[in-house]
């Protein structure tokens, strides 16, 4: 019997024109470069039949409403060309985000969260000879950019069960995926607190020595089965994050005052130094919360939870690919 290998997994994702209608992604145009992969091929709400019998034992359980879930990580890197959307762009659109291209001086592509006109994905998951189709997918995304690691985006998608078939793996073309830079002193501009953003540039604020940051879009995604329709819904978003800073005693006193006063501030971070492979992050209204004393190899750091809030709406986090 031939052994099926996890390494022989191919994942494709494509934006749907009509939500829930198969967009038919292809290996040539829609292949993902993934790690940390996991799939739940059928998550069902089983119906337990509690029959009374004269003996102990289980009764049959009916398969009720069911969906499919999957998760994976992709590298957070640029497209190689500043005006070109990065390969992970379509995935972000499936997480309630909008993509703006054609921005110039400097050339860049920007992503902002949205509330209306949401887009869903068709995801094909080839498991070494078996194809799982997930349709009408919405997801949540987490960003990790920590010292000594490669920056990545981790996605958790929920989709309609589009069926399971025996099928040869698609041949993936991965040339659109660029190698990310490591989060090291040479490759990043440290976390800026109090900065603002305009036209592809961060200004103002103070750079604090840190170990990088993490972000969580906090999308609320659920499978909503009804008698006539089944769909995946994305109903809310609450962005959060975390950061650990190297502060002097005086700075820690100041930050404690900021926390107690419920003050919001701009936070920025830049990954990469080369045009075409530079990612800029900016959140205009971040509330620092829950200060924690942390031990980093014997060094005192102060950790903060972050709550990212909108200013005018749908602007709590901007991702810029430069």
Backbone as numpy.savetxt, mean C-alpha at the origin, in Angstrom:
# Nx Ny Nz CAx CAy CAz Cx Cy Cz
4.91 -37.56 -9.54 4.06 -36.37 -9.54 4.94 -35.12 -9.54
4.65 -34.18 -10.42 5.44 -32.95 -10.51 5.21 -32.08 -9.26
6.29 -31.55 -8.74 6.20 -30.67 -7.57 5.86 -29.25 -8.01
4.84 -28.67 -7.41 4.50 -27.28 -7.69 5.27 -26.39 -6.73
5.87 -25.32 -7.25 6.77 -24.49 -6.47 6.17 -23.10 -6.25
6.34 -22.60 -5.03 5.86 -21.26 -4.70 6.60 -20.22 -5.53
7.87 -20.47 -5.82 8.64 -19.52 -6.62 8.06 -19.36 -8.02
7.29 -20.33 -8.45 6.67 -20.24 -9.77 5.28 -19.60 -9.64
5.25 -18.46 -8.98 4.02 -17.68 -8.86 4.14 -16.45 -9.75
3.12 -16.17 -10.51 3.06 -14.98 -11.35 1.77 -14.23 -11.01
1.90 -12.93 -10.74 0.74 -12.12 -10.39 0.61 -10.96 -11.37
-0.59 -10.80 -11.90 -0.90 -9.72 -12.84 -2.02 -8.86 -12.24
-2.02 -7.57 -12.54 -3.09 -6.69 -12.07 -3.34 -5.60 -13.09
-4.63 -5.33 -13.35 -5.02 -4.32 -14.34 -6.28 -3.60 -13.88
-6.32 -2.28 -14.10 -7.48 -1.48 -13.76 -8.68 -1.92 -14.61
-9.84 -2.05 -13.98 -11.05 -2.45 -14.68 -11.78 -1.24 -15.26
-12.32 -1.39 -16.45 -13.17 -0.35 -17.03 -14.52 -0.33 -16.33
-15.08 -1.51 -16.10 -16.32 -1.67 -15.34 -16.02 -2.53 -14.14
-16.32 -2.03 -12.95 -15.99 -2.75 -11.72 -16.60 -4.14 -11.72
-15.76 -5.14 -11.45 -16.22 -6.52 -11.39 -16.18 -7.24 -12.71
-15.89 -6.52 -13.81 -15.78 -7.14 -15.14 -14.31 -7.36 -15.45
-13.96 -8.58 -15.79 -12.56 -8.98 -16.00 -11.86 -8.06 -17.01
-10.79 -7.42 -16.55 -10.00 -6.54 -17.42 -8.97 -7.31 -18.23
-8.82 -8.59 -17.98 -7.92 -9.50 -18.70 -6.48 -8.97 -18.71
-5.84 -8.93 -17.55 -4.43 -8.52 -17.51 -3.55 -9.53 -18.24
-2.43 -9.04 -18.75 -1.50 -9.91 -19.48 -0.12 -9.87 -18.84
0.63 -10.92 -19.08 1.99 -10.97 -18.57 2.88 -9.91 -19.19
2.62 -9.53 -20.43 3.45 -8.55 -21.12 3.26 -7.14 -20.58
2.04 -6.80 -20.14 1.73 -5.42 -19.76 1.44 -5.20 -18.29
1.11 -6.25 -17.54 0.55 -6.04 -16.20 1.19 -6.91 -15.13
2.39 -7.42 -15.34 3.03 -8.30 -14.37 3.61 -7.51 -13.20
3.54 -8.11 -12.03 4.03 -7.48 -10.80 5.30 -8.17 -10.32
6.22 -7.37 -9.77 7.41 -7.92 -9.14 7.14 -7.96 -7.63
6.94 -9.16 -7.10 6.37 -9.28 -5.76 7.26 -10.06 -4.81
6.97 -9.86 -3.53 7.54 -10.67 -2.45 6.48 -10.75 -1.36
6.74 -11.51 -0.31 5.84 -11.60 0.85 4.42 -11.96 0.42
4.27 -12.91 -0.49 2.96 -13.16 -1.07 2.14 -14.17 -0.27
0.82 -13.95 -0.29 -0.11 -14.83 0.41 -1.47 -14.72 -0.26
-2.18 -15.84 -0.36 -3.52 -15.82 -0.93 -4.46 -16.71 -0.12
-5.68 -16.23 0.07 -6.77 -17.03 0.63 -7.72 -17.31 -0.52
-7.66 -18.50 -1.13 -8.39 -18.74 -2.37 -9.91 -18.74 -2.23
-10.40 -18.94 -1.02 -11.84 -18.86 -0.79 -12.08 -18.59 0.69
-12.48 -17.36 0.99 -12.85 -17.02 2.37 -14.37 -16.97 2.44
-14.96 -17.98 3.05 -16.41 -18.11 3.03 -17.00 -18.00 4.43
-18.22 -17.51 4.47 -19.00 -17.51 5.70 -19.82 -18.80 5.71
-19.27 -19.83 6.34 -19.92 -21.13 6.32 -21.16 -21.14 7.20
-22.15 -21.90 6.75 -23.42 -22.01 7.47 -23.45 -23.36 8.17
-23.39 -23.33 9.49 -23.39 -24.56 10.27 -24.81 -25.10 10.41
-24.98 -26.36 10.10 -26.29 -27.02 10.23 -26.34 -27.74 11.57
-27.14 -27.23 12.50 -27.18 -27.76 13.88 -28.29 -28.80 14.02
-28.17 -29.89 13.29 -29.16 -30.95 13.37 -29.07 -31.68 14.70
-30.21 -32.06 15.24 -30.27 -32.86 16.47 -30.28 -34.33 16.08
-29.33 -35.08 16.64 -29.25 -36.52 16.37 -29.09 -37.25 17.70
-29.22 -38.54 17.64 -29.09 -39.35 18.86 -27.64 -39.65 19.20
-26.74 -39.09 18.47 -25.33 -39.38 18.71 -24.51 -38.10 18.54
-23.31 -38.13 19.11 -22.39 -37.01 18.93 -21.87 -36.99 17.50
-21.40 -35.82 17.06 -20.76 -35.74 15.76 -21.15 -34.48 15.01
-20.37 -34.17 14.00 -20.59 -32.96 13.22 -21.66 -33.18 12.16
-22.35 -32.08 11.81 -23.26 -32.06 10.68 -22.60 -31.30 9.54
-23.16 -31.43 8.36 -22.58 -30.77 7.21 -22.60 -29.25 7.39
-21.59 -28.58 6.86 -21.50 -27.12 6.88 -21.59 -26.63 5.45
-22.53 -25.70 5.18 -22.73 -25.19 3.84 -21.79 -24.03 3.56
-21.23 -24.01 2.36 -20.42 -22.86 1.95 -21.36 -21.70 1.64
-21.21 -20.62 2.38 -22.06 -19.45 2.18 -21.41 -18.45 1.25
-21.66 -17.18 1.50 -21.06 -16.14 0.68 -19.53 -16.19 0.81
-18.85 -15.93 -0.29 -17.39 -16.11 -0.29 -16.71 -15.10 -1.18
-15.49 -14.73 -0.80 -14.64 -13.85 -1.59 -13.23 -14.42 -1.61
-12.32 -13.71 -2.25 -10.91 -14.13 -2.31 -10.06 -12.98 -1.79
-9.04 -13.28 -1.02 -8.13 -12.27 -0.50 -6.70 -12.61 -0.88
-5.90 -11.58 -1.10 -4.49 -11.80 -1.37 -3.68 -10.62 -0.86
-2.41 -10.87 -0.63 -1.50 -9.81 -0.20 -0.12 -10.06 -0.78
0.61 -8.98 -0.99 1.97 -9.07 -1.51 2.63 -7.71 -1.36
3.95 -7.71 -1.47 4.73 -6.47 -1.42 5.39 -6.24 -2.77
5.58 -4.96 -3.11 6.32 -4.59 -4.32 7.35 -3.53 -3.95
8.44 -3.43 -4.70 9.46 -2.42 -4.39 8.94 -1.01 -4.66
9.28 -0.09 -3.77 8.94 1.32 -3.95 10.10 2.00 -4.66
9.95 2.14 -5.97 11.01 2.73 -6.78 10.36 3.57 -7.88
11.18 4.35 -8.57 10.69 5.17 -9.66 10.51 4.37 -10.93
10.15 5.07 -12.00 9.90 4.42 -13.29 11.13 4.42 -14.18
12.20 5.09 -13.76 13.38 5.23 -14.60 13.36 6.54 -15.37
12.17 7.04 -15.65 11.98 8.34 -16.32 11.01 9.15 -15.48
11.36 10.39 -15.20 10.61 11.18 -14.23 9.15 11.41 -14.62
8.84 11.50 -15.89 7.47 11.80 -16.31 6.62 10.56 -16.51
7.15 9.39 -16.22 6.47 8.12 -16.45 5.94 7.56 -15.14
4.72 7.04 -15.18 4.14 6.45 -13.97 4.91 5.20 -13.58
5.23 5.03 -12.30 5.94 3.83 -11.85 5.07 2.60 -11.99
5.70 1.44 -11.97 5.00 0.18 -12.22 3.95 -0.14 -11.16
4.11 0.40 -9.94 3.14 0.14 -8.88 1.94 1.09 -8.93
1.92 2.00 -9.90 0.87 3.00 -9.95 -0.53 2.42 -10.02
-0.73 1.40 -10.86 -2.06 0.80 -10.99 -2.54 0.20 -9.67
-1.63 -0.38 -8.91 -2.01 -0.96 -7.62 -2.50 0.12 -6.67
-1.84 1.28 -6.69 -2.25 2.38 -5.81 -3.63 2.90 -6.22
-3.93 2.89 -7.52 -5.25 3.33 -7.97 -6.33 2.41 -7.42
-6.03 1.14 -7.24 -6.97 0.20 -6.65 -7.13 0.35 -5.16
-6.43 1.32 -4.58 -6.51 1.61 -3.15 -7.01 3.03 -2.91
-7.93 3.47 -3.75 -8.57 4.80 -3.62 -7.55 5.93 -3.75
-6.80 5.91 -4.84 -5.86 6.98 -5.14 -6.05 7.42 -6.58
-5.60 8.64 -6.87 -5.65 9.19 -8.23 -4.24 9.50 -8.68
-4.00 9.33 -9.98 -2.68 9.54 -10.59 -2.73 10.75 -11.50
-1.78 11.67 -11.31 -1.68 12.84 -12.18 -0.34 12.80 -12.90
-0.40 12.72 -14.22 0.82 12.69 -15.03 0.95 14.02 -15.79
2.06 14.18 -16.48 2.27 15.37 -17.30 2.68 16.61 -16.52
3.00 16.47 -15.24 3.45 17.61 -14.46 4.91 17.90 -14.79
5.23 19.18 -14.90 6.58 19.57 -15.33 7.19 20.58 -14.37
8.48 20.78 -14.56 9.30 21.74 -13.78 9.14 21.50 -12.26
9.65 20.37 -11.80 10.29 19.28 -12.54 9.27 18.28 -13.08
9.71 17.45 -14.04 8.86 16.37 -14.54 8.57 15.39 -13.41
7.28 15.04 -13.28 6.92 14.18 -12.16 5.53 13.59 -12.37
5.24 12.57 -11.57 3.91 11.97 -11.48 3.51 12.02 -10.01
2.26 12.41 -9.73 1.83 12.55 -8.35 0.61 11.68 -8.07
0.53 11.23 -6.81 -0.59 10.42 -6.35 -1.20 11.06 -5.11
-2.52 11.17 -5.11 -3.26 11.68 -3.96 -4.42 10.73 -3.68
-4.86 10.64 -2.43 -6.04 9.83 -2.13 -7.30 10.47 -2.69
-8.31 9.65 -2.96 -9.60 10.14 -3.46 -10.74 9.47 -2.69
-11.93 10.05 -2.83 -13.13 9.50 -2.22 -14.13 9.04 -3.27
-14.17 9.72 -4.41 -15.12 9.42 -5.48 -14.41 8.86 -6.70
-15.22 8.27 -7.60 -14.69 7.72 -8.87 -13.57 6.72 -8.62
-13.81 5.83 -7.66 -12.80 4.83 -7.31 -12.65 3.79 -8.42
-11.46 3.24 -8.52 -11.16 2.24 -9.54 -10.87 0.89 -8.88
-11.33 -0.17 -9.54 -11.09 -1.53 -9.05 -10.12 -2.24 -9.99
-9.59 -3.34 -9.50 -8.59 -4.12 -10.25 -9.09 -5.52 -10.55
-8.63 -6.06 -11.66 -8.66 -7.51 -11.90 -7.27 -8.04 -11.59
-7.20 -9.04 -10.73 -5.92 -9.64 -10.36 -5.93 -11.11 -10.78
-4.91 -11.50 -11.55 -4.70 -12.91 -11.90 -3.54 -13.42 -11.05
-3.79 -14.51 -10.35 -2.77 -15.11 -9.48 -2.48 -16.51 -10.01
-1.36 -16.66 -10.71 -0.94 -17.95 -11.23 -0.10 -18.67 -10.18
-0.57 -19.83 -9.77 0.11 -20.62 -8.74 0.66 -21.89 -9.37
1.70 -21.72 -10.20 2.39 -22.83 -10.86 1.40 -23.82 -11.48
0.66 -23.34 -12.47 -0.24 -24.21 -13.21 -1.70 -24.05 -12.84
-1.99 -23.21 -11.85 -3.38 -22.96 -11.43 -3.61 -21.46 -11.44
-4.73 -21.03 -12.02 -5.04 -19.61 -12.10 -6.23 -19.27 -11.22
-6.01 -18.35 -10.26 -7.08 -17.76 -9.45 -7.36 -16.37 -10.03
-8.64 -16.09 -10.30 -9.04 -14.76 -10.75 -9.76 -14.03 -9.63
-9.29 -12.81 -9.35 -9.93 -11.92 -8.38 -10.44 -10.71 -9.15
-11.73 -10.44 -9.05 -12.33 -9.36 -9.82 -12.92 -8.31 -8.88
-13.04 -7.07 -9.38 -13.62 -6.00 -8.57 -12.84 -5.72 -7.31
-11.51 -5.82 -7.38 -10.67 -5.75 -6.17 -10.47 -4.31 -5.68
-10.66 -4.12 -4.38 -10.19 -2.94 -3.66 -9.16 -3.40 -2.65
-8.29 -2.46 -2.24 -7.26 -2.87 -1.29 -6.82 -1.78 -0.35
-6.01 -2.19 0.59 -5.31 -1.26 1.48 -3.82 -1.39 1.21
-3.06 -0.34 1.54 -1.63 -0.35 1.27 -0.88 0.21 2.48
0.28 -0.36 2.73 1.18 0.11 3.76 2.54 0.38 3.13
3.18 1.46 3.56 4.50 1.84 3.06 5.51 1.66 4.19
6.61 1.01 3.87 7.69 0.83 4.83 8.98 1.39 4.24
9.59 2.30 4.96 10.87 2.89 4.54 11.74 3.06 5.78
12.36 1.97 6.20 13.13 1.94 7.45 14.62 1.78 7.16
15.42 2.33 8.03 16.87 2.33 7.88 17.41 0.92 7.66
18.25 0.79 6.62 18.91 -0.48 6.33 18.06 -1.45 5.53
16.84 -1.04 5.14 15.95 -1.91 4.39 15.69 -1.33 3.01
15.04 -2.11 2.18 14.57 -1.61 0.89 13.15 -1.08 1.08
12.84 0.09 0.55 11.47 0.62 0.71 10.49 -0.24 -0.09
9.31 -0.43 0.47 8.33 -1.28 -0.22 6.91 -0.84 0.10
6.00 -1.24 -0.77 4.57 -1.08 -0.58 3.98 -2.46 -0.40
3.18 -2.64 0.65 2.53 -3.92 0.90 1.03 -3.75 0.72
0.45 -4.57 -0.17 -0.96 -4.45 -0.52 -1.75 -5.63 0.01
-2.96 -5.34 0.48 -3.92 -6.36 0.88 -5.20 -6.12 0.08
-5.54 -7.06 -0.82 -6.69 -6.89 -1.69 -7.79 -7.89 -1.35
-9.02 -7.44 -1.53 -10.20 -8.29 -1.44 -10.89 -8.25 -2.79
-11.24 -9.44 -3.34 -11.86 -9.48 -4.65 -12.96 -10.51 -4.73
-13.78 -10.38 -5.75 -14.80 -11.37 -6.05 -14.14 -12.61 -6.62
-14.72 -13.76 -6.35 -14.19 -15.01 -6.86 -14.49 -15.12 -8.34
-13.44 -14.96 -9.16 -13.60 -15.05 -10.61 -13.36 -16.45 -11.15
-13.18 -17.41 -10.25 -13.01 -18.79 -10.67 -11.58 -19.28 -10.55
-11.44 -20.61 -10.57 -10.15 -21.28 -10.50 -10.06 -22.25 -11.66
-8.98 -22.17 -12.42 -8.81 -23.06 -13.57 -7.37 -23.55 -13.64
-7.19 -24.70 -14.23 -5.84 -25.17 -14.53 -5.34 -24.39 -15.74
-4.19 -23.76 -15.61 -3.67 -22.92 -16.70 -2.17 -22.75 -16.55
-1.48 -22.77 -17.66 -0.04 -22.50 -17.64 0.21 -21.07 -17.21
1.27 -20.86 -16.47 1.60 -19.52 -16.02 1.78 -18.56 -17.19
1.30 -17.33 -17.01 1.62 -16.28 -17.96 3.12 -16.00 -17.90
3.68 -15.53 -18.99 5.10 -15.14 -19.03 5.20 -13.68 -18.64
5.80 -13.38 -17.48 5.82 -11.99 -17.00 6.93 -11.17 -17.63
6.60 -9.93 -18.01 7.60 -8.95 -18.42 7.74 -7.95 -17.29
8.94 -7.88 -16.71 9.15 -7.07 -15.50 10.09 -5.90 -15.73
10.31 -5.53 -16.98 11.27 -4.46 -17.28 10.82 -3.10 -16.74
9.53 -2.93 -16.49 9.05 -1.64 -15.97 9.41 -1.46 -14.49
9.76 -2.55 -13.82 10.09 -2.48 -12.40 11.56 -2.14 -12.22
11.83 -1.06 -11.50 13.20 -0.61 -11.26 13.68 -1.06 -9.88
14.97 -1.21 -9.75 15.54 -1.59 -8.46 15.47 -0.41 -7.50
14.91 -0.61 -6.31 14.83 0.51 -5.36 16.19 0.78 -4.74
16.33 1.95 -4.13 17.55 2.23 -3.37 17.35 1.78 -1.94
18.43 1.40 -1.28 18.34 1.05 0.14 18.16 2.32 0.97
17.46 2.18 2.08 17.27 3.32 2.98 18.55 3.47 3.81
19.48 4.27 3.29 20.76 4.51 3.94 21.05 6.01 3.90
22.06 6.40 4.64 22.45 7.81 4.71 22.68 8.42 3.33
23.27 7.65 2.44 23.62 8.18 1.11 22.41 8.34 0.19
21.30 7.67 0.52 20.19 7.59 -0.44 18.93 8.35 -0.04
18.89 8.92 1.16 17.66 9.57 1.60 17.95 10.95 2.18
16.92 11.79 2.17 16.94 13.03 2.93 16.11 12.79 4.17
16.65 13.07 5.33 15.98 12.64 6.55 14.62 13.30 6.72
13.85 12.74 7.67 12.47 13.18 7.89 12.44 14.67 8.24
11.60 15.41 7.50 11.41 16.84 7.73 10.11 17.05 8.50
10.19 17.74 9.61 9.01 18.08 10.38 8.75 19.58 10.23
7.52 19.94 9.86 7.18 21.34 9.68 7.36 21.86 8.28
7.51 20.97 7.30 7.77 21.39 5.92 6.47 21.57 5.14
6.58 22.25 4.02 5.47 22.41 3.09 5.89 21.87 1.72
4.90 21.71 0.83 5.17 21.16 -0.49 4.60 22.08 -1.57
5.36 22.24 -2.65 4.86 22.96 -3.82 5.66 22.55 -5.04
4.97 22.17 -6.10 5.57 21.95 -7.42 6.83 21.08 -7.38
6.72 19.93 -6.75 7.83 18.98 -6.78 8.95 19.25 -5.81
8.72 20.11 -4.82 9.79 20.44 -3.87 9.24 20.62 -2.47
10.00 20.17 -1.49 9.71 20.42 -0.08 10.48 21.66 0.36
9.87 22.46 1.21 10.57 23.63 1.71 10.27 23.83 3.19
11.22 24.47 3.88 11.04 24.74 5.30 11.15 23.48 6.13
10.79 23.61 7.38 10.84 22.48 8.30 12.24 22.22 8.83
12.33 21.25 9.72 13.59 20.85 10.34 13.82 19.37 10.11
15.02 19.02 9.68 15.38 17.62 9.46 15.80 17.00 10.79
15.21 15.86 11.11 15.54 15.15 12.34 16.12 13.79 12.00
17.20 13.45 12.67 17.78 12.13 12.50 16.76 11.09 12.93
16.60 10.04 12.12 15.53 9.08 12.38 15.93 7.71 11.84
15.03 6.76 12.02 15.19 5.43 11.42 14.25 5.24 10.25
13.71 6.34 9.71 12.75 6.24 8.62 11.33 6.26 9.17
10.38 5.80 8.36 8.99 5.84 8.80 8.18 4.73 8.15
6.98 4.54 8.69 6.00 3.63 8.11 4.68 4.37 7.98
3.88 3.98 6.98 2.58 4.59 6.74 1.56 3.50 6.44
0.32 3.75 6.85 -0.78 2.82 6.60 -1.97 3.63 6.11
-2.45 3.35 4.90 -3.57 4.11 4.34 -4.85 3.93 5.16
-4.99 2.80 5.83 -6.16 2.57 6.67 -7.47 2.49 5.90
-7.42 1.97 4.68 -8.64 1.80 3.89 -9.53 0.72 4.51
-10.80 1.01 4.62 -11.76 0.03 5.14 -12.40 -0.67 3.95
-11.99 -1.92 3.74 -12.42 -2.70 2.58 -13.18 -3.93 3.08
-14.32 -4.20 2.46 -15.13 -5.34 2.88 -15.88 -5.94 1.70
-16.14 -7.23 1.79 -16.96 -7.94 0.82 -18.42 -7.75 1.21
-19.25 -7.30 0.26 -20.65 -6.98 0.54 -21.56 -7.82 -0.36
-21.89 -9.05 0.07 -22.75 -9.90 -0.75 -24.23 -9.63 -0.48
-25.01 -9.48 -1.56 -26.45 -9.36 -1.47 -27.06 -10.41 -2.40
-28.38 -10.47 -2.46 -29.01 -11.51 -3.27 -28.86 -11.25 -4.75
-28.92 -10.00 -5.17 -28.80 -9.67 -6.58 -27.38 -9.33 -6.98
-26.62 -8.76 -6.07 -25.26 -8.32 -6.39 -24.27 -8.78 -5.33
-23.05 -8.95 -5.76 -21.92 -9.13 -4.86 -20.86 -8.13 -5.29
-20.29 -7.42 -4.33 -19.26 -6.46 -4.66 -18.33 -6.28 -3.47
-17.16 -5.73 -3.75 -16.23 -5.31 -2.71 -16.38 -3.80 -2.57
-16.49 -3.32 -1.33 -16.69 -1.89 -1.11 -15.52 -1.33 -0.30
-15.16 -0.12 -0.64 -14.16 0.64 0.12 -14.91 1.84 0.68
-15.10 1.87 2.02 -16.05 2.79 2.61 -15.44 3.92 3.43
-14.15 3.86 3.73 -13.55 4.93 4.53 -12.04 4.80 4.48
-11.37 5.81 4.99 -9.90 5.81 5.03 -9.46 6.60 6.25
-8.54 6.04 7.01 -7.95 6.73 8.16 -6.45 6.46 8.15
-5.69 7.39 7.60 -4.26 7.20 7.44 -3.51 7.38 8.75
-2.58 6.47 9.00 -1.74 6.54 10.19 -0.31 6.22 9.80
0.59 6.34 10.76 1.98 6.01 10.53 2.75 5.99 11.82
4.06 5.84 11.70 4.93 5.84 12.87 6.30 6.34 12.46
6.97 7.02 13.38 8.31 7.53 13.15 9.05 7.55 14.47
10.35 7.30 14.42 11.21 7.36 15.60 12.31 8.38 15.36
12.43 9.34 16.28 13.34 10.46 16.09 14.44 10.47 17.15
15.61 10.95 16.74 16.75 11.15 17.63 16.69 12.60 18.12
16.23 12.81 19.35 15.98 14.16 19.85 16.90 14.50 21.02
17.29 15.75 21.09 17.95 16.24 22.30 16.90 16.34 23.40
17.37 16.53 24.62 16.42 16.68 25.73 15.51 17.88 25.51
16.08 18.99 25.03 15.27 20.18 24.78 14.24 19.93 23.68
14.66 19.21 22.63 13.73 18.91 21.55 12.61 17.99 22.02
12.93 17.05 22.89 11.89 16.16 23.40 10.86 16.95 24.20
11.32 17.90 24.98 10.39 18.76 25.74 9.46 19.49 24.77
10.02 20.02 23.68 9.21 20.75 22.69 8.19 19.83 22.03
8.63 18.63 21.67 7.71 17.69 21.02 6.60 17.24 21.98
6.92 17.08 23.25 5.88 16.72 24.23 4.82 17.81 24.29
5.24 19.06 24.20 4.29 20.17 24.17 3.43 20.12 22.92
4.05 19.76 21.79 3.30 19.64 20.54 2.23 18.56 20.63
2.60 17.43 21.24 1.64 16.33 21.40 0.48 16.77 22.29
0.79 17.40 23.43 -0.25 17.79 24.37 -1.17 18.87 23.80
-0.65 19.67 22.89 -1.45 20.77 22.32 -2.24 20.32 21.09
-2.16 19.03 20.73 -2.87 18.51 19.55 -2.50 19.27 18.28
-1.25 19.67 18.18 -0.78 20.45 17.05 -0.56 19.56 15.84
-0.89 20.04 14.65 -0.58 19.32 13.42 0.57 20.03 12.70
1.31 19.24 11.94 2.48 19.79 11.25 2.71 19.02 9.96
3.42 19.63 9.03 3.77 18.94 7.79 4.94 17.99 8.00
4.88 16.84 7.33 5.97 15.85 7.40 6.36 15.47 5.98
7.66 15.48 5.72 8.17 15.13 4.40 9.32 14.15 4.48
9.52 13.40 3.40 10.60 12.41 3.35 10.92 12.16 1.88
12.20 12.07 1.55 12.61 11.84 0.17 13.50 10.60 0.12
13.13 9.69 -0.78 13.87 8.44 -0.97 14.52 8.49 -2.35
15.83 8.37 -2.41 16.54 8.38 -3.68 17.10 9.75 -4.02
18.12 9.76 -4.83 18.77 11.02 -5.21 18.87 11.21 -6.71
18.49 10.20 -7.50 18.66 10.24 -8.94 17.33 10.46 -9.64
17.29 11.40 -10.56 16.07 11.64 -11.33 15.63 10.36 -12.04
14.37 10.04 -11.92 13.83 8.81 -12.47 13.68 7.72 -11.43
14.36 7.88 -10.30 14.25 6.89 -9.22 14.26 7.60 -7.87
13.43 8.64 -7.79 13.32 9.40 -6.56 11.84 9.47 -6.16
11.57 9.16 -4.91 10.20 9.19 -4.39 10.13 10.19 -3.25
9.21 11.13 -3.37 9.00 12.14 -2.33 7.64 11.91 -1.66
7.61 12.03 -0.35 6.38 11.89 0.42 6.11 13.19 1.16
4.85 13.62 1.17 4.50 14.80 1.97 3.10 14.66 2.53
2.99 14.84 3.83 1.70 14.87 4.52 1.57 16.25 5.17
0.56 17.04 4.81 0.50 18.43 5.26 0.02 18.64 6.67
-0.73 17.68 7.23 -1.33 17.89 8.55 -1.23 16.60 9.36
-0.10 16.43 10.03 0.16 15.22 10.80 0.10 15.55 12.29
-0.68 14.75 13.01 -0.72 14.87 14.45 0.18 13.79 15.05
1.19 14.22 15.80 2.07 13.28 16.49 1.43 12.89 17.81
1.40 11.58 18.08 0.69 11.07 19.25 1.49 9.95 19.91
1.10 9.60 21.12 1.62 8.42 21.81 3.12 8.34 21.87
3.83 9.34 22.41 5.29 9.26 22.47 5.76 8.06 23.28
6.80 7.42 22.78 7.34 6.22 23.43 8.85 6.31 23.52
9.41 5.91 24.65 10.86 5.80 24.79 11.32 4.51 24.13
12.28 4.62 23.20 12.74 3.45 22.47 14.25 3.28 22.61
14.67 2.04 22.59 16.08 1.67 22.68 16.54 1.21 21.31
17.44 1.97 20.68 17.99 1.60 19.37 19.47 1.34 19.53
19.83 0.08 19.77 21.22 -0.31 20.02 21.84 0.52 21.14
21.07 0.72 22.20 21.54 1.48 23.35 21.35 2.98 23.21
20.89 3.42 22.07 20.70 4.84 21.80 19.24 5.20 22.09
19.00 6.32 22.74 17.65 6.74 23.07 16.98 7.39 21.87
15.87 6.81 21.44 15.02 7.41 20.43 13.63 7.64 21.02
12.91 8.58 20.43 11.54 8.84 20.84 10.64 8.51 19.66
9.75 7.54 19.87 8.84 7.11 18.82 7.50 7.83 18.94
6.90 8.10 17.79 5.59 8.75 17.75 4.68 8.00 16.78
3.43 7.86 17.17 2.41 7.47 16.21 2.02 8.72 15.44
1.62 8.53 14.19 1.22 9.66 13.36 -0.20 9.46 12.86
-1.00 10.50 12.96 -2.33 10.52 12.36 -2.30 11.54 11.22
-2.52 11.06 10.00 -2.46 11.92 8.82 -3.87 12.40 8.48
-4.06 13.71 8.49 -5.39 14.26 8.28 -5.44 15.14 7.04
-6.60 15.20 6.39 -6.74 16.07 5.23 -6.83 17.54 5.64
-6.43 18.41 4.74 -6.57 19.86 4.95 -7.79 20.36 4.19
-7.81 20.13 2.88 -8.95 20.52 2.06 -9.79 19.32 1.63
-9.33 18.13 1.97 -9.99 16.90 1.56 -9.21 16.17 0.50
-9.01 14.87 0.70 -8.27 14.04 -0.26 -6.86 14.54 -0.51
-6.19 15.01 0.55 -4.84 15.54 0.41 -3.96 15.19 1.60
-4.34 14.14 2.35 -3.58 13.83 3.57 -2.21 13.24 3.30
-1.99 12.70 2.09 -0.66 12.21 1.73 -0.46 12.35 0.23
0.63 12.95 -0.16 0.99 13.08 -1.56 2.26 12.27 -1.81
2.23 11.41 -2.83 3.41 10.68 -3.26 3.84 11.23 -4.60
5.10 11.62 -4.71 5.61 12.23 -5.94 6.74 11.34 -6.47
6.59 10.90 -7.72 7.64 10.14 -8.39 8.40 11.10 -9.31
9.67 11.35 -8.99 10.47 12.35 -9.69 11.56 11.69 -10.56
